[in-house]
């Protein structure tokens, strides 16, 4: 389970925000203030959830949320390998 910051592109000319089609517009990548994580549910669905501004607390919160949904720790060892290569594992 990893956490990340969402990214988007903003375009500027002389410090002003403009559309991407504006001549001489310079693209800048802007990161979100909060970290996000993917929360998996028992029915297999996934949802991106906003967490905190601190990476360590975001990872801890995501683990806690995963346990609260009842999905964490259910997969047997090697379950990913067996899904990728049927008949192995």
Order of alpha helices (4+ residues) and beta strands (2+ residues): beta-beta-beta-beta-alpha-alpha
